Amino acid sequence: MPTGFTQLINDGVDFKTFVMRCSRAMGALIMMRDDPDDAKIPERFEPNGYHLREGEKAHKELTRLKSLTTKQIKSEINKEFRAAINQREKRTIDIAKQRAGYEKTLLKVKEWQPPSPEHVEFKGFMIQQIESSIEFDCKIYNENIEKLSPELWISTKITKCLRDIEYHGKKNDLEISMTESRNIWISRLRKSLENY
């Protein structure tokens, strides 16, 4: 039985087409593995720019943070505090709804009579699934939400920005390097097929 690649041979494609199609399964082109079979392999790949953009956002946020007045910092602290309280309230409501659904179904499963001895283990499995989901999904953490001091808040935010700038800078450098390696790999492959 032919594979998705060897079917091409049965379809009569030439050697060069076969090689280029197979190249999609290799590391340099692995990101094209789900593209349509006839998608053109680009002459050059470009970095996707995600880490570059995230680094730029972190730089912009750092600049913004450094320009905040104490009054603006306090305002942002209050806004974050209210958002955390609202999020906790929403999560509490969501968990209560989820738990009610689990418990309603658990009651039905417990009342259900298995149609044969072979179904008893199945019933136990369903009970175990629901009970473990209640245990895992329905915990309510009543963590104390506190307002940070302006000094601690700004220090924490600046530290996070600096970490993000460093992290995304390293990842961007790596992405550029890997993209160039991919470009070299595909270029060498194309050159090796010039006489075919």
Secondary structure as the mmCIF struct_conf table of DSSP 4:
data_model
#
loop_
_struct_conf.conf_type_id
_struct_conf.id
_struct_conf.beg_label_comp_id
_struct_conf.beg_label_asym_id
_struct_conf.beg_label_seq_id
_struct_conf.end_label_comp_id
_struct_conf.end_label_asym_id
_struct_conf.end_label_seq_id
TURN_TY1_P TURN_TY1_P1 GLY A 4 THR A 6
HELX_RH_AL_P HELX_RH_AL_P1 GLN A 7 ASN A 10
TURN_TY1_P TURN_TY1_P2 ASP A 11 GLY A 12
HELX_RH_AL_P HELX_RH_AL_P2 PHE A 15 CYS A 22
HELX_RH_3T_P HELX_RH_3T_P1 SER A 23 ALA A 25
BEND BEND1 MET A 26 MET A 26
HELX_RH_3T_P HELX_RH_3T_P2 GLY A 27 MET A 32
TURN_TY1_P TURN_TY1_P3 ARG A 33 ASP A 34
BEND BEND2 ASP A 35 ASP A 35
TURN_TY1_P TURN_TY1_P4 ASP A 37 ASP A 38
HELX_LH_PP_P HELX_LH_PP_P1 ALA A 39 PRO A 42
BEND BEND3 GLU A 43 ARG A 44
HELX_RH_AL_P HELX_RH_AL_P3 TYR A 50 SER A 67
HELX_RH_AL_P HELX_RH_AL_P4 THR A 70 GLU A 111
HELX_LH_PP_P HELX_LH_PP_P2 TRP A 112 PRO A 114
BEND BEND4 PRO A 115 SER A 116
HELX_RH_3T_P HELX_RH_3T_P3 PRO A 117 HIS A 119
HELX_RH_AL_P HELX_RH_AL_P5 VAL A 120 ASP A 137
HELX_LH_PP_P HELX_LH_PP_P3 GLU A 143 ILE A 145
HELX_LH_PP_P HELX_LH_PP_P4 LYS A 147 SER A 149
HELX_RH_AL_P HELX_RH_AL_P6 PRO A 150 SER A 192
TURN_TY1_P TURN_TY1_P5 LEU A 193 ASN A 195
#
